[in-house]
């Protein structure tokens, strides 16, 4: 299971295939490989599903013949589909692509299993090889649609990868990638231009394979293992190193990071309009109490930093994806087999640490000129980036919410994936930029709740508050602010609109989540400037923020997007009041009762027939040169993860009280890198959850306060050191009467 949704029992699947042949390598000298759904279980089938009573979805059967083919020989490929339909035969054209497409019979019924067999024959050498491709028909539901979309998207990336045929330097590693390829990049108004994409696209695409379970340490029988190994090898050549340098911060975040108690705009002289008083958001900060404060960031004491040198000229933009791709490998002790001096031979963990050091050193320290930026910059970002705490295009250059999210996501990945510490001063300073670039200029509606939301209240701007700096639109940069809040530990707080008895002073996350939620279901046809779901770039940032929601440093993923505005989300009785499952929601046109489709179905709908996502009609005119990245971003989002594939098979069994107390036994598979597991329980679907225990093994017995005939909801968080890596699927367990 690659997404967060339920599939058929693995035990049932295995039982279906016990009499089927295992994938074979064929005759000596000729190797045929088929793409597995689950690399750790080659018998696990791919999904097919009926679109309607007469039509089955078209599935892509991916396979390769990477070894044994002699150039110039006559070689044929034959696919036997296993459903009684005629075989398809064609001459071999590309050893890395012997795929075909097929429609299985819609009338077969849910649970029907098929084994397709591909045979490659070299008639000149009189050799052949075969491999099996397993499928099962499942119901036409969101889980099935997501599974097929992931399958098709990954095969598209495989097909479009270029590969060298020589070794690199003195190493024995071949490489490949997607950079240097020319794409059509639409411009505003529908015109197009040709653009060549730099090395960061390799990082994004490699990460898409990794979070789908295809790792560089995967089995040689998985064609995608070779893709990931090649892509990583190419990646390291897009990095560069340099000696450490210092960063000097010019202000105390404890004294400049404040808002007004009624949520209104801070005045240009730094005061709040009475009776409102200043609310200090980070009053306990001690990271820079006597500015200027100078830091040299060197988490591994090696005297160097590493940064993106991928040819884009956008070092701040492109560093985070490299960090996340390395974290997603789940292999911190692996070493770079290629790359320049300072990178070659370095462990993945040290590369990520050195990149984190570089981001910390490049954080903007603050414009200290009082004539240019009065009152230590606390005018909530009046259209320029002078407050400090963010990142712009160049090192220590300024603040910009289009770039700052990539620094934040790289740092979060380093921390969550490789257990590397984020310097507190970096989070404290970024906390200031979050405050300064959030919009609080809208007039609030009158009413009993002083935190009710206006039109753009809570949105983020480009280089300041949205009211002053609206380049690229709110749905590009508002999610960036949410990712940065996840970095800083800013999250949901009490508010009477959510049924809490009072309002906490810090409402920054609540205000932003409300703004995004109020616009979430805007029609995609209205375009990226109006609809969050029409803008893949922003939707990817939003997905990160929901999964990495981290109030007070506690990883607390959000399942249901909520708003303070009454009656925004109605119709689905299984959802909490006025909330929507941002990932799995389904509109009536797709079999649900939600106000609109969530992220998953939206992406399924926007996918092209050949498996890629490339600047759908609604966002290419907005920023078309992001289009070649959209396939990787969409695959990662469909997997409902960010930088690692998490536990997907958490399950539980309830035992009623009798001789002993009622209990629930939970089981799951081990998570790579985990040193333990935190188990949390809730009484409502989607949480909130409260930790009930920890375990060093993959089994946990919960006996705390359970009652017969009650239903409980569990998640497990793997822990590395003191940091939660990720959050598992939710297990719903009912104790019998």
N, C-alpha and C positions, 0 to 999 in steps of 0.2 A: 504494500500500500504506500504510494508515494504522496498522496494528498491526505488531508485531515478527515476524510470521509470514509464510511464503512464500506468494506468489500466482502465478498464471499469468504467463508472460513477457509484458512489455509489448509486445515486438516481435510476438509472436503475436496479441495483442489488436488492435494497430493493423492487422495484416494482415487480420484478420477484418472490419474496418470500412472498408476503403479504398473500397468501393463504396456506402457508406451516406451519406445526406445529413448535412451538418453542421448543428448547431442553428441555426435561423433566427429572425429577429425578426418575421417575418410582414409584413403590410401596414402602410403608414405609419399611425402613430397608435395601433397596438395591439401591445404587446410581450409575448411569452410566454417565460418562462424555466424551465428544468428544473434540478434540483439535480445538479451534477456529482459524480462520485466523487472525482476529482482535479481541482481548479480549474485547474491548469496544463496539463492534458491533457483537454479536454472529450470526447474519444472513449473515455477509460478507463471500462470498464463497472462498474456496480454488481453485487454478488454475489447470486445465488440458489442454493439447494442443495436436494437432495431429503432430506426427513426420513426417508423410507423408500421402498420401491419404488413406492408408489402415491401418495404425498403430497409435494408440494413446499412449502417454507416460504412463508408469506404475506409478500410484500414490499410496502413502501410506495413509491409513485412520487410524488415530491414535485415540485411545480411552482407557479409564480405567474404572474399577469398584472398586473404592477405599474403599467403605463402604458397609457393609451388607452381605458380603459373609461369610458363616460359614465353618470353616475348616472341611474337611471330607465330605461335602455335594457334591451331583452331580450337577454340574453347566455347562451349555452350553452357547456358544456365537453364535449368528446368525447375519450375515450381509446380509441385503437386499439392493442392489445397486441402485435400482430405474431406471435402464435402460433396463429392460426386461430380463436381464441375470439371471441365476439361483443363488439362495442364496448360501452363504458359511457358513457352520456350523462346529464348532470344540469345544472340551471340554476346559473349562477354565484351564489355567496352571499358569497364573500370573495376579494378580488383577491390576497390573500397566501396563499391555500390553495385550490388547484384539484387537490389530490392525490386519489389513489384507492389501493386495495389490490388485489392480484391474486396468484393462484397459477398459476405456469407449470407445464407438464406435467413431472412427475417422470421420465417415460420418455424425455425428450428426449436425455439423455446428457450427461456432463461435456464441456464445451467448446462446447455449443450457445449461440449468441448470439441475442439478440432486440433489436429496436428498437421501443420503444413510442413512439407519437406522440400528443401532446396538441394538440388544436385548439380554440381559443376563438373563437367567432363572435358578433359583435354584429349581430343581424339588423336592428336599427334603423338603424345607421350603414352596414350592408353592408361591414363590415371583419372581418378575421380574422387570427389569428396562430397559429403552430405552434412546437413545440419537440420534440426527440427525447430520449428517456430510454433509455440503453443498459444492457443487462444481459447477464450470462453465467452459465450454470450451472457451478458448481464442485462439487468433492467435498464431502460432508458431513464436514468436519473442523473443528478449532478455529478455524483462520484464517477459514473461511467464516462460522462462527457469530459470530465477533467482528465481522467486516465488516458483517453484517446488523444486529447489535445497535447498532453505532455509527451506521449509517444511520438506524435507527428512533429512536434517542435524540436525534440532532440535529434530525430533523424534528419530534419532540415539542417541543423547545425553540423551534423556529421557530413552531410552531402556537400556543404559549402566550405568545408575546411580545406585549405591547401596544405600539402605535405611535401617535405623535401625527401630526397632519396640518398643523401650523404650524411655522414656523421658530423657532429659539431665539435670543432677544436680537437682535443685529444680524448674527448668523451665518446662513448658508444651510444649516445642518445640521439635519436632522430627528433626532429621538431616539425611543427605545423601550426597553423593559426588562421586567423580571419583578417588580420591587418594587411595593409597594402592592397586590398581589393577595392575596386571602384564600385560605388553605389550611386544610384540616382537619388539625390536629396532634394525633395520638393521645397520650394520657397513660398512665401506668402503670395497669394494670388494665383497659385497653381503652376507657376513656372518651375523648372527643375534644373539642377546643375549637378555635375559629376563631382564626387568627393571621395577621397581615399581615407580610410579610417586607420587611426594610429593603434598602438599596441594595447591600449586599455580594453579594446573589444575582445582581445584574447582572455583577459581576466574575467570579464563578464560572462563570456560563453563557457569557459571552464567551470566557473561557479555554478552555472545552470546544470551541467552534468553532475557535479559533485553533490549538490543538494537533492538531486534525483537518485542518489545512491551509487553513482558510478565514480569510483575513486581511483587515484593513481596507484593505489595498492590493491585494486580489484583483480579478479581472475583474468588470466590471459585469454580465456574463452569469451570474454565480453569485448566486442569491438570498440566500445566506448572507453575502455581502459587505455587503449593506445591513444585515443583522441586526447584524453586528459593529460597523459604523460607528455605527449607532444606539445600540447598547448601550454603546460607549465614550463617546459623547457624553453619555449619561445618567450614566455613572459619575462623571464629573468633578464633577458637582453634589453628589456625596456626599463630597467632600473639603473640608478647610478648612486654612488656614495660620495660623501664629503665629510670633512671633520666637523665635530660639534661646534655650534656657536651659541651665544647666549640670547636670552629674551628678557628685556627689562620692562616690567609692568609699572604703569604710572599712577595707579589709583588703588584704593582699598575697596574691594567689592562689598564689604560689609556696610560701608557708609554711602555708597552711590547707587546701590541696587534697591530701589523702592518704588512703590506706587502709592495711590491714594486709597484711603479706607473705603470710599464709596465707589471705587473703580473708575473714577474720572481722570482726566488728563492732568499730569503734573505741569505746573506753570513754568514759563521760561526762567523764572527766578528760582526754581527748585521747590516751590511751596505747593501745597494743596489748598483748594478753595474751601474755607471753613463752611461747615463744621468738620469736613474731612481732614484726616491727619495722615502723615506718611506711614506706610506699612513696609517694613524692611523685610525683603524676601530671603536674605542670606546673612542675617545679623550675626550669626555665630561664626562666620568665616574668619579664620586666622591665617589664611595663606599669604596675605600681603598686608600686614597691619601698619607698616611704616614705609610707604612708597617713597622713592622708586625701589622696586624689588627685582633683583637680577637672579635668573635661574639658568643653569646648564642642565638640560635634560639628557640623561644617559643611563637608561634603565638597566643596561647590561654591562656598563663600565668598559666599553670597547673604544670609546673616543670617536665614534663615527655615527653618521645618520645616513639613511637611504631615502630616496625620493623617486617619483615617477619621472622617467626621461623617455617617454614613449613616442615622441615626435609631435604631440599635440600642442605643446607649448602651454598646456593647462595643468600645471603640476598639482594644484590644490584639488581641482576637479577629479583627477585621475588616480590619485594615490589610494583612496579608500577601496576601490574595487580590487586592486592588487592585494591589499591586506586581507580582504574578505575571501578572495579566492584561495589564498594560502591557508587561512583558518578553516575554510570548508574542506580542505584536504584531510583534516583530522590527523595530521601527521607532523606534529611540531618538531620532531627530531630529524626528519628528512633534510637533506642538504641540496642546495641548488647545483645541478649538474652543468649549468651553463651560466653565462653572465659575465659582466666586467669585474675587474678587481674590486674587492669590497663586497661583492655579491656571490661570486663563484665559490662554492664550497661552504657557504654559511648556512646554518640551519634555518628552517622556515621560521621558527620561533624568534631567532635573532634578527632575521630580516624584518618581521612584523614589528619587533621592539624598536628597531632602528627607524622604521617608518613612523611609528608612534612618536618617537623622540623628535623627528623632523616636523611633524604636525604641531607638536607642543611648542617648539622653537619658533614656528612660523605664525603662531596665533598673533593677531593684531594687539598691540600693547596699549594703545590709546593715543589720540591726538591731544597733546598737552597745551596747544596754543589756545588760550582763553578767548581770544578775539574770533577764532574760527569755530571753536566749540565751547560755548560758555557753560559755566556751572558744572564742570567735569562731565559734560556730555549727556546730562540727564534730561533731554527734551524729547524723549521717546523717538529719536531718530528722525530728524527733520529733513529727510531727503538726501542725506549723504552719510557716509560710513565712517564716523569718527569716534564712536563711543568705545571701541575696543572690545575684545572678547570673541570676535568672529574671525573669519578668514575671507580673503578676497582672491583675486587671480594669482597674485604673487605673494611671496613670503613676507610677512609683517607689513602688508600693504594696506589693509583696511578690512571692512566687514561687508559681507554679501551673503544673503540667504540662498542664492543659487549654488554657491560653492560650499558653504559651511556644513551642509548636511553630509558631504562626502568626507570631510574631516571627522565629523561625529560618528558616522557609521564605521569608519576604519578603526577609530578608537574603541568603540563599543565591541566590535568584533575581536580586537586584540584582547580586551578584558574578558568577554564572555566565552570566547573560543579557546584562547591560549592562557587565560588566567593572568594576564599582564596588568599591572596597576596603571590606572589613569591618574596623573598628577592632580591633586586636589585643586591647585591654583588654576589649572586649565578649565576644570568644571566651574569653579567659582567665577572666573572671568567670562566664560561663555554664558553663564547665568545672567550676567549684566546685559549682554547683547540680546539675549532672548527677551528681556524686559523692554529694552529700548526699541526693538523692531516689531513689537506686537501692537496692533491697532487698538487704541482705546478712545478714539476721537468721535465715534458715533454717539448720537444722543440716545440715551437709554429710554425705552418705553416706560411710561409711568405704571406703577403697580406696586403690590405689596413686597415683591422680591427685588431688592436693590441690585441683584446680580442678573436680572433678566437681560437678554441679549438684543442688541440692535442689528442693523444690516450687516456691517462688516466687523463688528466688534469681536476681537479675538483673533482676527486674521493676521498674517505676517506679511511684511513688505520685502522688497528686493534689497535695497540698501538703506533701510530705515522703516518706519511705520508705513503700512499700506496706504495710509492717507496721503503720504508724501512721495512714496516710491512704489509705483504699481507696475513696473516693467515685468513682463512675462505672465502677469495675472496672479491672482491670489492662490490658484490651485497648483501653481508651480512651487511657490515659496512658502505657503502656509504649512504644508507637510514637512518642509525642511525645518521649520521652527519646532514641529512636533518631534522630529528625530533628535534635534538638539536638546529638547526638554528630557527625552529619554536618556541622553548622555548625562545630563545634570541631575537626574533623580527627581525631576518635577513631574507630578502626575495628578491623578484625580484626588480631589479633596471634598469635604462635606459641603453640601449646598441644599437648601430647603426644597429646591425644585426636584431634587432626587429623593426626597423623603427624609432627609437628615434634619435633626432638630435645630441646627444653626448653620451659618455660613463661615467657613474658615477664611482667614485673611487672604490667603494666596489662592486666587481663582484662575490663574493663568491657563492651566491645562483645560479646566472646565470650559472656559470661554472659547478656546480654540476648537475643542472637540465639538462644541455646540455650533460654531460657525460652519465647520466642515459637514456636520450632520445635517444642518438645515439645507445645505445645497447638494447633499449626496445624491439624491434622486432626480436632480435636474436632468432634462432630456439630453442624451448624448449628442443628438443631432444639433443641439445649440452650440456645440463646439467647446474647445478646451478653455476658453475664457469664461465660460458659464458653468460647465459641467465637470466636476472632479473626475468622473469615470471616462471622460473623453480624452484625458491627458495621461498617457502611460507613464511618463516621467514622474508626474506628481503622484499618481496612484501607487507607484512603486515606493515612493517615500512614505506615503500614508500607510501602506502595508507594513513597512519597517516599524513605524511608530506604534502601531497597534500590537505588534508581536514583541516589541522591546520596551513597552510601557514599564517604567521602572521607578515608581514613587518611593523616595527615601532609600533607593538602592536595592529594592526588593523587586525582582522580575515578576511582573503581574500582567501577562498578555490579556488583551481585551477582546472578547468575542462579540459583544453587542455594542455597537456605536450608539451613543445616547445624546440627547439634547435637552436643554432647559426649556426650549420653546414648546408649548403644548401642541398636541395633535399633529405632529410631523409624520410619525410612523404609526399607521393603523392597519389592521387587517389580518395580521398573523397572530393567532391566539397563543401560539407556542413561544412567542418572544416576550420578554419583559415589557411592561408598558412604555410606550413611546421610545422604543429602541429597535434596532435592526441588526441582524447578523451581517456584518459588513463583508464577510467572505462568502457565505453560503446562501444568502437571501435569493429568493426566486419570485419573479413577478408572475402574474396570471398567464402571460404568454409562454412561460416556461414551466408551468405546472405548479406554481406556488401562489401564495396569497400576500406576498410582501409588496410594498409600495414600488419597488424596483428591483432589478437584479443586483446582486452583490458583485464583488470583484471577480469571483471565479466564473460565473456565467457570463459576465460582461466580456471577459477575455476569451472565453470559448466562442462567443458570438463574433468577435472581431478577428479571430484567426483566419488566415488565408487558406485556400484549398491545399496548397503545397506544404502547409505546416508552419509557416513563418508569420510573424507579426511585423508589419513594416509600415509605419506611418499611416494608420487608418485615416479615412477621409476627414475625420474631425480634428485631428491634431497635427497632421503634417504641415498644414499651412501656418501653424503656430510656431513650431520649431522643428522643421523637417530633418535637420541633420542629426537629431537624436534617433531617427528611425531605425538604423541598423542595430541599435542596442535593444530594441523592443522585444525581440524574440527571447533573449536571455532573461530580461526583466520579467516577461510574462510567465516563462517557465518557473522561475523562482517564486513568483507570487502564487501560481497555481499549486505549488508544493506547500504553500502556507508556512514558509520558513524564510530565513534571511541568509545566514551563513553556515548553517549546518543542518543535516537531516537528523531529526530528533526521533525519540521513541514513538512508534506509531501503533504499537499493539498492546498497550496497557489494557488489561482485562481483569475482572474481579468476579468473585463468587461469594454470595451471602449465605451464612448459616444462622438459623434462628436460635434464640435462647432456649435452653432446655436444661440439660445437666450443667452446662456452663452459660456464660453470657453470649449474646449475639455477637457475631464477628463477620468481617469481610476479609477475604484473602485476595491480594492483588499480585499479579505476575506481569513481567515484561521482559524484553530482551535487553542485554547489556548495551550501554552507550559507550562508544569509543571515548577515551580520555577521562571518563567519570571515575572519581574516587569514592563516590557515594551518591545517594539519592534522597531528595526531600519529598515527602508525601504530603499532599494537601487535599482537604476535603471541603465540599460545599453542600448546601441543601437546595440549591437552585441550579438549573441548567445554565452553564456558562459562568458560574461563580456568583459572588466572590468565594474564594477558597481560603481556608485557614490551615496552616501546617499542623499535622497531627503526629508526625514522626519522621525518622530517617532510617535508612537501611544501607548496609554495605553490600547486600546481595540484591538479586532481582526478584525477591519475594518479600511481601510485607503483610502482616496480620494486624488489622485494626479492630480493637475491642473497646474503644473509648466512646461510651455514651450512645451506642447504637440501639435501635429499637426494631422489633419485628414489624414487617409490612411497610417499612419506610424505604425511601429511595435516596441514595447518596451519590455524589458526583466527585470523582477523583482526578487529579493530575499528578504527574511525577516530574520533578525537575532534577536531571543529572547535575552533580556538583563536581567541580574540579577545584581543589583547594577550598576556597571560601566563596566561590562564585558559581551561580547557577548558569549552566551552559545554555539551556533551552527548556522548553516546556512540552511535555508529551501530549498525545491525544487525550481527550476526556473519556474516562470510563464511567458508565452509568450502571450502578449496581443496586438492585432491590433485594432486601432481606425477606425471605418467605415468612408467612404468618406462623 
